[in-house]
Every structure is written in structure tokens, then in C-alpha cells.
Amino acid sequence: MKSEVTLEKHYAASRVAIAREIGDEFMIIPLETSAGGVDNEPYILNRTGRAIWQGLDGSKSLKDTAAELAVRFDVPVKTMEQDMLEFVKKLLKMNLIVEAPGS
């Protein structure tokens, strides 16, 4: 059973996903089919999704990343934290990210 997603944890891209920028689009490409219903189809991210993805490098907690992005996008920190939690849950379900060691 997967552990609960919290703002204190650190997350990073999984080994079964690659990110690519093609033209104006930024996408995550799964390298294998996941239980989350992804069938190797690219997952196209909007500007906010891209910023969140790029912040998921395993070095910072979701809370720290949310605080940085809230300033960048001029939104309340609580709003960014909620958005990030939902996005991270979705990415975990699709096996596109993993919980980073030591978080």
C-alpha cells in the first residue's frame, strides 16, 4: 500500500517517465503502462503543471516547493499546496513520480 502524500515529503520523477519539451508543449512520457490507466500516452502539462514537475527533483519538500511557486504565480500558498497535493497524488497513481528517499 502506498503511503499518504504530505507536504513534508519529497518527490522525484520515476525511472519510468521522461519529460520533453516539444515546441510550446511540455510533456511527460511514460515508458511503461501503469496501473493508473496510462497507456504510454504523453501527459501534456500546462505552465503551472510544468513548474510543479520541475520542482519535484527530490531535493525539497512539497511545502517548500509550494511556497516558491506561490510567489512565482502570485497565488495564496494554501491554494498552491492544495493544487500540488492533488497533482502529486495523480502523478503517483500513474507511477510518474516516486517518493524520494529520506523524506
Buried (B, 14 or more C-beta within 10 A) or exposed (E): EEEEBEBEBBBBBBEBBBBEEEEEEBBBBBEEEBEEEBEEEBBEBEEBBBBBBBBBEBEBBBBBBBBBBBEEEEBEBEEBBEBBBEBBEBBBBBBBBBBBEEB
